[in-house]
Amino acid sequence: MKGWWSLPGGAVEVGERLDEALRREIAEETGLIVTVGKLFEIFERIMRDAEGRPEYHYVLMDYVCTCSEGTPVAGDDVSAAGWVSQPELDRYRLTEGTRDVIERAFAAHANHQR
């Protein structure tokens, strides 16, 4: 999906805990060291082939994390990495569901701050 933007993520390795996988994937893709917070949302993405048959089925779990160290740098399996403000999201070609989860996270944070 070269040219598309999304949140960092990847596969959990056998025997790896979810929080370990999160920290590892984020570090590999962005160079950032994070503290893993609460599970924010779970959703599925089913990608179909040209005939409409399911080809991939992903279960995506989004966590709220806090960056404790580092500056975003693209890892070897991504083209670019960076911080993006909410108003800047319109400039990016985002993968399905990415914008929605980001918007819900911003809204939840705003409601929590009140």
GROMACS elastic network, one bead per residue, 0.5 to 0.9 nm:
[ bonds ]
;  ai    aj funct       b0    kb
    1     4     6  0.56892   500
    1     5     6  0.84786   500
    1    95     6  0.84877   500
    2     5     6  0.83277   500
    2    78     6  0.81463   500
    2    79     6  0.75173   500
    3    79     6  0.78605   500
    3    93     6  0.72588   500
    3    94     6  0.89381   500
    4    92     6  0.76184   500
    4    93     6  0.52391   500
    4    94     6  0.55167   500
    4    95     6  0.60358   500
    5    80     6  0.87854   500
    5    81     6  0.89697   500
    5    92     6  0.66327   500
    5    93     6  0.58897   500
    5    95     6  0.60621   500
    5    98     6  0.83180   500
    6     9     6  0.85667   500
    6    93     6  0.86815   500
    6    94     6  0.58005   500
    6    95     6  0.57166   500
    6    96     6  0.86717   500
    6    98     6  0.60074   500
    6    99     6  0.85278   500
    7    62     6  0.86414   500
    7    95     6  0.89434   500
    7    98     6  0.70785   500
    7   102     6  0.89873   500
    8    22     6  0.85446   500
    8    25     6  0.68333   500
    8    26     6  0.56967   500
    8    29     6  0.65269   500
    8    30     6  0.76665   500
    9    21     6  0.86568   500
    9    22     6  0.70980   500
    9    25     6  0.58014   500
    9    26     6  0.67812   500
    9    29     6  0.80855   500
    9    60     6  0.84930   500
    9    61     6  0.89773   500
    9    62     6  0.88686   500
   10    21     6  0.80139   500
   10    22     6  0.82053   500
   10    25     6  0.62271   500
   10    26     6  0.88882   500
   11    21     6  0.76102   500
   11    25     6  0.82779   500
   12    15     6  0.82769   500
   12    16     6  0.62822   500
   12    17     6  0.76350   500
   12    18     6  0.68475   500
   12    20     6  0.86669   500
   12    21     6  0.55347   500
   12    22     6  0.83060   500
   12    25     6  0.88736   500
   13    16     6  0.52918   500
   13    17     6  0.83309   500
   13    21     6  0.72586   500
   14    17     6  0.86852   500
   16    19     6  0.83720   500
   16    20     6  0.63400   500
   16    21     6  0.63106   500
   17    20     6  0.52244   500
   17    21     6  0.62361   500
   17    22     6  0.87139   500
   18    21     6  0.50273   500
   18    22     6  0.61400   500
   18    23     6  0.86978   500
   19    22     6  0.50732   500
   19    23     6  0.62918   500
   19    24     6  0.85749   500
   19    35     6  0.88665   500
   19    36     6  0.64065   500
   19    37     6  0.89814   500
   20    23     6  0.52737   500
   20    24     6  0.60764   500
   20    25     6  0.85394   500
   20    36     6  0.89896   500
   21    24     6  0.50777   500
   21    25     6  0.59252   500
   21    26     6  0.84011   500
   22    25     6  0.53162   500
   22    26     6  0.60531   500
   22    27     6  0.84235   500
   22    34     6  0.85914   500
   22    36     6  0.74452   500
   22    63     6  0.85676   500
   23    26     6  0.53468   500
   23    27     6  0.60510   500
   23    28     6  0.85377   500
   23    32     6  0.85062   500
   23    33     6  0.67821   500
   23    34     6  0.61767   500
   23    35     6  0.75775   500
   23    36     6  0.73357   500
   24    27     6  0.51808   500
   24    28     6  0.60384   500
   24    29     6  0.85758   500
   24    33     6  0.86130   500
   25    28     6  0.50576   500
   25    29     6  0.60165   500
   25    30     6  0.82659   500
   26    29     6  0.52476   500
   26    30     6  0.56384   500
   26    31     6  0.68836   500
   26    32     6  0.62923   500
   26    33     6  0.73296   500
   26    34     6  0.76581   500
   27    30     6  0.54035   500
   27    33     6  0.58411   500
   27    34     6  0.79884   500
   27    75     6  0.82338   500
   28    31     6  0.59153   500
   28    32     6  0.81342   500
   28    74     6  0.84281   500
   28    75     6  0.56751   500
   28    76     6  0.78473   500
   28    77     6  0.83210   500
   29    32     6  0.82228   500
   29    72     6  0.87626   500
   29    73     6  0.76763   500
   29    74     6  0.59139   500
   29    76     6  0.71453   500
   29    77     6  0.66910   500
   29    78     6  0.63885   500
   29    80     6  0.89365   500
   29    81     6  0.77409   500
   30    33     6  0.87469   500
   30    70     6  0.87612   500
   30    71     6  0.79178   500
   30    72     6  0.50642   500
   30    74     6  0.51853   500
   30    75     6  0.57108   500
   30    78     6  0.84282   500
   30    80     6  0.83514   500
   30    81     6  0.59042   500
   30    82     6  0.79201   500
   31    69     6  0.88037   500
   31    70     6  0.63548   500
   31    71     6  0.67651   500
   31    72     6  0.58048   500
   31    73     6  0.55331   500
   31    74     6  0.72194   500
   31    75     6  0.69467   500
   32    67     6  0.66544   500
   32    68     6  0.77299   500
   32    69     6  0.59706   500
   32    71     6  0.62155   500
   32    72     6  0.61101   500
   32    73     6  0.79282   500
   33    66     6  0.85920   500
   33    67     6  0.59813   500
   33    68     6  0.57120   500
   33    69     6  0.50310   500
   33    70     6  0.62439   500
   34    65     6  0.61211   500
   34    66     6  0.53795   500
   34    68     6  0.52648   500
   34    69     6  0.69495   500
   34    70     6  0.89340   500
   35    64     6  0.88967   500
   35    65     6  0.55723   500
   35    66     6  0.51608   500
   35    67     6  0.63940   500
   35    68     6  0.65577   500
   36    39     6  0.87519   500
   36    63     6  0.70070   500
   36    64     6  0.66412   500
   36    66     6  0.66348   500
   36    67     6  0.88738   500
   37    40     6  0.87578   500
   37    63     6  0.62906   500
   37    64     6  0.50638   500
   37    65     6  0.50025   500
   37    66     6  0.71810   500
   38    62     6  0.88125   500
   38    63     6  0.56154   500
   38    64     6  0.55413   500
   38    65     6  0.76237   500
   39    42     6  0.80548   500
   39    61     6  0.71333   500
   39    62     6  0.60948   500
   39    64     6  0.64335   500
   40    61     6  0.75420   500
   40    62     6  0.54466   500
   40    64     6  0.61871   500
   40   101     6  0.87684   500
   40   105     6  0.76275   500
   41    60     6  0.81068   500
   41    61     6  0.58213   500
   41    62     6  0.52119   500
   41    63     6  0.70612   500
   41   101     6  0.77476   500
   42    59     6  0.70966   500
   42    60     6  0.55773   500
   42    62     6  0.63188   500
   43    58     6  0.83983   500
   43    59     6  0.59484   500
   43    60     6  0.52892   500
   43    61     6  0.66436   500
   43    62     6  0.85098   500
   43    97     6  0.86824   500
   44    57     6  0.71327   500
   44    58     6  0.55982   500
   44    60     6  0.58554   500
   44    61     6  0.87522   500
   45    56     6  0.80184   500
   45    57     6  0.59050   500
   45    58     6  0.51375   500
   45    59     6  0.65465   500
   45    60     6  0.74530   500
   45    96     6  0.81314   500
   45    97     6  0.84445   500
   46    54     6  0.64315   500
   46    55     6  0.74866   500
   46    56     6  0.57542   500
   46    58     6  0.62946   500
   46    59     6  0.87236   500
   47    52     6  0.87063   500
   47    53     6  0.83615   500
   47    54     6  0.58627   500
   47    55     6  0.57094   500
   47    56     6  0.50915   500
   47    57     6  0.63844   500
   47    58     6  0.83167   500
   48    51     6  0.75484   500
   48    52     6  0.50945   500
   48    53     6  0.51171   500
   48    56     6  0.68340   500
   48    57     6  0.88205   500
   49    52     6  0.52112   500
   49    53     6  0.54684   500
   49    54     6  0.63443   500
   49    55     6  0.56141   500
   49    56     6  0.86349   500
   50    53     6  0.75016   500
   51    54     6  0.89558   500
   52    55     6  0.85415   500
   54    57     6  0.71777   500
   62   101     6  0.81114   500
   64   105     6  0.81609   500
   67    70     6  0.75913   500
   70    73     6  0.86455   500
   71    82     6  0.82298   500
   72    80     6  0.86601   500
   72    81     6  0.55680   500
   72    82     6  0.52261   500
   72    83     6  0.72711   500
   73    80     6  0.70053   500
   73    81     6  0.55080   500
   73    82     6  0.71333   500
   74    77     6  0.78306   500
   74    78     6  0.57491   500
   74    79     6  0.60627   500
   74    82     6  0.81237   500
   75    78     6  0.55912   500
   75    79     6  0.75960   500
   75    80     6  0.78032   500
   75    81     6  0.80728   500
   76    79     6  0.76540   500
   78    81     6  0.75186   500
   84    87     6  0.82570   500
   84    88     6  0.61400   500
   84    89     6  0.68092   500
   85    88     6  0.53116   500
   85    89     6  0.68214   500
   86    89     6  0.55739   500
   86    90     6  0.84953   500
   86   102     6  0.82120   500
   86   103     6  0.77581   500
   86   106     6  0.79417   500
   87    90     6  0.69250   500
   87    91     6  0.88068   500
   88    91     6  0.57670   500
   88    92     6  0.76920   500
   89    92     6  0.56301   500
   89    93     6  0.84413   500
   89    94     6  0.82635   500
   89    99     6  0.75823   500
   90    93     6  0.78194   500
   90    94     6  0.88777   500
   94    97     6  0.80187   500
   94    98     6  0.60794   500
   94    99     6  0.65628   500
   95    98     6  0.56096   500
   95    99     6  0.77919   500
   96    99     6  0.75691   500
   96   100     6  0.84727   500
   97   100     6  0.53011   500
   97   101     6  0.63285   500
   97   102     6  0.87140   500
   98   101     6  0.54225   500
   98   102     6  0.62341   500
   98   103     6  0.86347   500
   99   102     6  0.51446   500
   99   103     6  0.60646   500
   99   104     6  0.85898   500
  100   103     6  0.51647   500
  100   104     6  0.61726   500
  100   105     6  0.85828   500
  101   104     6  0.50692   500
  101   105     6  0.60847   500
  101   106     6  0.86310   500
  102   105     6  0.50678   500
  102   106     6  0.62366   500
  102   107     6  0.86413   500
  103   106     6  0.51331   500
  103   107     6  0.61961   500
  103   108     6  0.86106   500
  104   107     6  0.50189   500
  104   108     6  0.60304   500
  104   109     6  0.85051   500
  105   108     6  0.50610   500
  105   109     6  0.60890   500
  105   110     6  0.85468   500
  106   109     6  0.51317   500
  106   110     6  0.61546   500
  106   111     6  0.86542   500
  107   110     6  0.50606   500
  107   111     6  0.61510   500
  107   112     6  0.85210   500
  108   111     6  0.51193   500
  108   112     6  0.60650   500
  108   113     6  0.86370   500
  109   112     6  0.50202   500
  109   113     6  0.62130   500
  109   114     6  0.89581   500
  110   113     6  0.51687   500
  110   114     6  0.67213   500
  111   114     6  0.54548   500
